[in-house]
Amino acid sequence: MLSKPGAGWSDLTLGDFRAGISFLTDIPFDWLRACINGLKYVIPAAFYFDEEGSTGLIVSDLGVTYIIIQHNGTELTTVQGVGLKQFAEMLVHDIRENLEDWVCWCTFELSDEQYARREAMLRELLAETETCLAGFLKGNIENY
């Protein structure tokens, strides 16, 4: 789904959809928080991204994901068979696989203290997302 980040960019591949996403949005933090809320409360989750020329919004529900691109009009792509659970699993995997790069995603120059704080926060979000994934649709739902 997400390639190893480099120079403020990552490639997003979801079904047949492909886009280069920019560091202008703090992808790991924003997207993990969206996953947590969606999984915890069993609601669709939305994920914003910027391609520096167009913007996109991914909306993921139980069994389908929609990608809306705004650039001289609106384009809609539907990704069947990828729901919020699958999206969250791919996101967690991709962030864990390149954790050091995602820690530095938005901020290229971090002091050791800033890096440690950001890494700890990202690890906490990953763990919380994994907890929500484990409880998703198993009765461990906050609003029921």
C-alpha positions as CSV (number, residue, x, y, z in Angstrom):
1,M,0.0,0.0,0.0
2,L,2.6,2.6,1.1
3,S,6.2,2.5,-0.2
4,K,9.2,3.3,1.9
5,P,9.1,7.1,2.3
6,G,11.9,9.1,0.8
7,A,12.6,12.8,0.3
8,G,9.1,13.7,1.6
9,W,7.2,11.3,-0.7
10,S,5.7,7.8,-0.6
11,D,3.9,5.9,-3.3
12,L,0.4,4.8,-2.5
13,T,-1.0,1.7,-4.3
14,L,-4.5,0.5,-3.5
15,G,-6.0,-1.9,-6.0
16,D,-5.4,-0.3,-9.4
17,F,-5.0,3.1,-7.9
18,R,-1.6,4.7,-7.6
19,A,-0.5,8.1,-6.4
20,G,2.5,9.9,-5.0
21,I,1.7,11.3,-1.6
22,S,3.5,14.3,-0.1
23,F,4.8,15.0,3.4
24,L,2.4,18.0,3.6
25,T,0.1,15.6,5.5
26,D,1.4,13.7,8.5
27,I,0.3,10.4,7.1
28,P,1.4,7.9,9.8
29,F,-0.1,9.9,12.7
30,D,-3.2,11.2,10.9
31,W,-4.0,7.8,9.2
32,L,-3.5,5.7,12.3
33,R,-5.7,8.0,14.4
34,A,-8.4,7.6,11.7
35,C,-8.0,3.8,11.8
36,I,-8.4,3.8,15.6
37,N,-11.6,5.8,15.5
38,G,-13.1,3.8,12.7
39,L,-12.2,0.4,14.2
40,K,-13.1,1.4,17.7
41,Y,-16.5,2.8,16.9
42,V,-17.3,0.7,13.7
43,I,-17.7,3.8,11.5
44,P,-16.1,4.6,8.1
45,A,-12.7,6.2,8.3
46,A,-11.4,9.0,6.1
47,F,-7.7,9.5,5.1
48,Y,-6.6,12.8,3.5
49,F,-3.5,13.0,1.3
50,D,-1.8,15.7,-0.8
51,E,-0.1,15.1,-4.2
52,E,1.1,18.7,-4.5
53,G,-1.2,19.5,-7.4
54,S,-4.2,17.5,-6.4
55,T,-5.7,16.3,-3.1
56,G,-7.2,13.0,-2.3
57,L,-9.5,11.5,0.3
58,I,-9.8,7.8,1.0
59,V,-13.0,6.6,2.7
60,S,-12.9,3.1,4.0
61,D,-15.9,1.2,5.3
62,L,-16.5,-2.4,6.2
63,G,-15.9,-4.0,2.8
64,V,-15.1,-1.3,0.3
65,T,-12.8,1.7,0.0
66,Y,-13.4,4.8,-2.1
67,I,-10.7,7.2,-3.3
68,I,-11.8,10.7,-4.3
69,I,-9.3,12.8,-6.1
70,Q,-9.8,16.6,-6.5
71,H,-7.9,18.1,-9.5
72,N,-9.8,20.0,-12.2
73,G,-12.9,18.1,-11.2
74,T,-13.5,15.0,-9.1
75,E,-12.5,11.4,-9.8
76,L,-13.8,8.5,-7.9
77,T,-12.1,5.1,-7.7
78,T,-13.7,2.2,-5.9
79,V,-11.6,-0.6,-4.4
80,Q,-13.8,-3.7,-3.7
81,G,-12.6,-6.2,-1.1
82,V,-10.5,-3.7,0.9
83,G,-12.4,-2.5,3.9
84,L,-11.2,-0.6,6.9
85,K,-9.8,-3.8,8.6
86,Q,-7.6,-4.6,5.6
87,F,-6.6,-1.0,5.1
88,A,-5.6,-0.7,8.8
89,E,-3.6,-4.0,8.6
90,M,-1.7,-2.8,5.5
91,L,-1.0,0.6,7.1
92,V,0.3,-0.9,10.3
93,H,2.5,-3.3,8.3
94,D,3.9,-0.6,6.1
95,I,4.7,1.8,8.9
96,R,6.3,-0.9,11.0
97,E,8.4,-2.1,8.0
98,N,10.0,1.4,7.7
99,L,9.4,2.9,11.1
100,E,12.5,5.1,11.2
101,D,11.6,6.7,7.9
102,W,8.0,7.3,9.0
103,V,9.2,8.9,12.3
104,C,11.0,11.5,10.2
105,W,8.2,11.8,7.6
106,C,7.1,15.4,8.2
107,T,10.2,16.7,10.0
108,F,13.5,16.2,8.3
109,E,15.7,17.5,11.1
110,L,14.8,16.3,14.5
111,S,16.8,16.5,17.7
112,D,17.4,13.2,19.5
113,E,14.8,14.2,22.0
114,Q,12.2,15.1,19.3
115,Y,13.0,11.9,17.5
116,A,12.5,9.8,20.6
117,R,9.2,11.5,21.5
118,R,7.9,11.1,18.0
119,E,9.0,7.5,17.8
120,A,7.3,6.7,21.1
121,M,4.1,8.4,20.0
122,L,4.1,6.5,16.7
123,R,4.7,3.2,18.5
124,E,1.8,3.9,20.9
125,L,-0.5,4.6,17.9
126,L,0.6,1.4,16.2
127,A,-0.1,-0.6,19.4
128,E,-3.5,1.0,19.8
129,T,-4.4,0.3,16.2
130,E,-3.4,-3.3,16.7
131,T,-5.6,-3.5,19.8
132,C,-8.5,-2.1,17.9
133,L,-7.9,-4.5,15.1
134,A,-7.9,-7.4,17.5
135,G,-11.3,-6.3,19.0
136,F,-12.9,-5.2,15.7
137,L,-16.4,-6.7,15.4
138,K,-15.7,-9.1,18.3
139,G,-17.9,-7.4,20.9
140,N,-15.1,-5.1,22.0
141,I,-16.7,-2.0,20.5
142,E,-16.8,1.2,22.5
143,N,-20.3,2.5,21.5
144,Y,-22.3,-0.7,21.9
